[in-house]
Amino acid sequence: MWHRASAWYFLTHAHAMAIRVEFRPMTSSPLITAASGVRRIVLTGGPGAGKTTIAFHLAAAHPGEFMAVPEAATQVYSALQTRWDRLDVDGRRDAQRRIYRLQLEQEQLHADASNGQTLLLDRGTVDGSAYWPDGPDDYWHALGTSREAELSRYDCVVWMESCAAVGAYDGDASNACRHESAKEAIKTGERLARVWADHPRFHRVAAYPAFERKIAAVMGLIRSASSK
């Protein structure tokens, strides 16, 4: 089985890009536009959906075609040595601002480094609106952007159902930043589907007992989207 640790190996050794999490006061962040001509495909979904595993698996299997962009949230919470459920409301807002900023910076760095590869993003900026304590509308206002602007950053969105739906969820065993129960993981996934659903190329992939089938399904959607 492909593990999250293997995914981080490819970030560190294959791409050799140092991503910094800066802890400076943040209120709003300017939109950083990715390099023109670089396709960006978001892999999103609730905890245990397989986002990290699939993004880095496809990038490792097809290095001339894909470049994986790691999840900003895990990096921020790891650097803060905490989790979403251990923060108060102000702390959650601050964490989401940091995640948003890091997401933009990572997209720019990877787009600049791309040699024609499609970026496979482990979440995108819109994900943060599903975790903002005051709801999605307030998220856009607080960050000085809009849902439309953030959706337009991406060429395609693949939402994946959590493996909790097929009884394969391992909670924080594979990611110490997770706090959701299996039931909460499914609900979080549904909330993320709602905030992304208006993207013109929004696709759903169900959970599979055999993870290889899920990888193949995602690859099929990406191939189809790339041909249009």
ZAMARGU-4260 file (C-alpha; in steps of 0.2 Angstrom, whole numbers, plus 5000, padded with zeros to 4 digits):
<rodrens>
0) 5000/5000/5000 | 5006/5018/4996 | 5008/5027/5012 | 5008/5046/5017 | 5026/5044/5022
5) 5030/5039/5004 | 5021/5054/4998 | 5032/5066/5009 | 5047/5057/5002 | 5043/5063/4985
10) 5040/5080/4990 | 5057/5081/4999 | 5068/5072/4987 | 5060/5072/4970 | 5054/5091/4970
15) 5067/5097/4983 | 5057/5112/4986 | 5058/5120/5004 | 5040/5126/5009 | 5041/5138/5024
20) 5027/5141/5036 | 5029/5159/5042 | 5021/5164/5058 | 5018/5183/5056 | 5002/5192/5060
25) 4989/5189/5045 | 4973/5198/5042 | 4971/5196/5023 | 4981/5189/5009 | 4983/5195/4991
30) 4979/5184/4977 | 4995/5176/4970 | 4991/5171/4952 | 4999/5154/4946 | 5010/5155/4931
35) 5000/5156/4915 | 4998/5140/4905 | 5000/5128/4920 | 4985/5117/4923 | 4980/5114/4940
40) 4969/5100/4946 | 4962/5099/4964 | 4960/5083/4973 | 4948/5086/4988 | 4937/5077/4999
45) 4936/5073/5018 | 4949/5065/5029 | 4954/5048/5022 | 4949/5051/5005 | 4966/5047/4998
50) 4971/5064/4992 | 4989/5064/4997 | 4992/5046/4992 | 4984/5048/4975 | 4992/5065/4971
55) 5010/5059/4975 | 5007/5041/4967 | 5002/5049/4950 | 5016/5061/4951 | 5029/5048/4955
60) 5022/5036/4941 | 5021/5050/4928 | 5034/5063/4933 | 5034/5071/4916 | 5016/5074/4916
65) 5011/5078/4934 | 5019/5087/4949 | 5011/5085/4966 | 5008/5100/4978 | 5007/5095/4996
70) 4992/5099/5008 | 4995/5116/5016 | 4984/5112/5031 | 4995/5097/5037 | 5010/5108/5036
75) 5003/5122/5046 | 4995/5111/5060 | 5011/5101/5061 | 5022/5117/5063 | 5010/5124/5076
80) 5010/5107/5085 | 4991/5107/5086 | 4975/5101/5078 | 4959/5110/5072 | 4949/5103/5087
85) 4962/5110/5100 | 4961/5128/5094 | 4948/5141/5100 | 4939/5151/5087 | 4952/5164/5085
90) 4965/5151/5083 | 4955/5142/5070 | 4953/5158/5060 | 4972/5162/5061 | 4976/5144/5056
95) 4965/5145/5041 | 4973/5162/5036 | 4990/5153/5037 | 4984/5139/5027 | 4977/5150/5013
100) 4993/5160/5012 | 5004/5144/5011 | 4992/5136/4998 | 4995/5152/4987 | 5014/5152/4989
105) 5015/5133/4986 | 5005/5134/4970 | 5016/5149/4964 | 5032/5139/4968 | 5027/5123/4960
110) 5020/5132/4944 | 5036/5141/4942 | 5046/5125/4944 | 5034/5116/4932 | 5041/5110/4915
115) 5024/5108/4907 | 5018/5096/4921 | 5000/5098/4927 | 4999/5102/4946 | 4990/5090/4956
120) 4985/5099/4972 | 4981/5091/4988 | 4967/5102/4992 | 4964/5120/4985 | 4960/5137/4992
125) 4942/5134/4992 | 4943/5120/5005 | 4947/5133/5019 | 4929/5140/5017 | 4922/5123/5023
130) 4933/5125/5039 | 4930/5143/5043 | 4921/5145/5060 | 4910/5159/5053 | 4905/5150/5037
135) 4910/5152/5019 | 4904/5169/5015 | 4913/5177/5030 | 4929/5167/5024 | 4929/5176/5007
140) 4927/5193/5016 | 4940/5190/5029 | 4953/5185/5016 | 4949/5199/5004 | 4944/5187/4989
145) 4928/5179/4982 | 4922/5161/4979 | 4922/5165/4960 | 4940/5171/4960 | 4946/5155/4970
150) 4936/5143/4959 | 4943/5151/4944 | 4961/5147/4949 | 4958/5128/4945 | 4955/5119/4929
155) 4947/5104/4936 | 4941/5098/4954 | 4940/5079/4958 | 4931/5076/4975 | 4934/5059/4982
160) 4923/5051/4995 | 4932/5046/5012 | 4937/5028/5014 | 4926/5029/5030 | 4911/5026/5019
165) 4918/5008/5016 | 4924/5005/5034 | 4943/5008/5030 | 4946/5024/5039 | 4961/5024/5051
170) 4958/5041/5059 | 4975/5049/5065 | 4985/5033/5063 | 4991/5039/5046 | 4990/5058/5049
175) 4992/5065/5067 | 4983/5081/5062 | 4967/5072/5060 | 4954/5073/5073 | 4938/5067/5065
180) 4928/5051/5068 | 4923/5040/5053 | 4906/5048/5054 | 4913/5066/5055 | 4925/5062/5040
185) 4910/5058/5029 | 4901/5074/5035 | 4917/5084/5032 | 4918/5077/5014 | 4900/5082/5010
190) 4903/5099/5016 | 4918/5101/5005 | 4908/5094/4990 | 4896/5108/4993 | 4909/5122/4993
195) 4917/5116/4977 | 4901/5110/4968 | 4899/5126/4957 | 4916/5123/4948 | 4912/5119/4930
200) 4923/5104/4930 | 4918/5096/4947 | 4919/5077/4947 | 4915/5064/4961 | 4924/5048/4964
205) 4916/5036/4976 | 4926/5026/4989 | 4932/5008/4984 | 4936/4994/4995 | 4951/4991/4984
210) 4961/5007/4983 | 4969/5003/4967 | 4952/5005/4959 | 4950/5023/4966 | 4967/5028/4959
215) 4962/5021/4942 | 4945/5031/4943 | 4954/5047/4947 | 4967/5044/4933 | 4953/5041/4921
220) 4944/5058/4926 | 4960/5067/4924 | 4964/5060/4907 | 4946/5064/4902 | 4947/5082/4908
225) 4964/5085/4900 | 4958/5080/4883 | 4944/5093/4883
</rodrens>
